[in-house]
Amino acid sequence: MSSDTFKVWITRYALTEGIYEKEAKVCIDVSEDMIEVIGSNGMYFHGEGKDWHRTKESAVKRAEEMRLKKIVNVEKQLQKLKDMKFE
């Protein structure tokens, strides 16, 4: 790992593919919270603390928040289906 690269944890796809652990570099010319994943041929992520994280603990916390939010959403959808009446 060179001095301008660092380890990141990607949570954008946490609910479908899990948390990715990758090496990345900051894309300062675009935005200070945008990263490019090393060796990925153009995988870019914007939003530190949302789509990518500097620590595993932060990534796990975000993934858990995403999971709980999805559960609430699915429960609402299920209730809506249960309440449906066809006449």
Summary of the structure (lengths in Angstrom):
residues: 87
radius of gyration: 17.4
end to end distance: 64.4
largest distance: 66.9
contacts: 208
relative contact order: 0.18
helix: 37%
strand: 25%
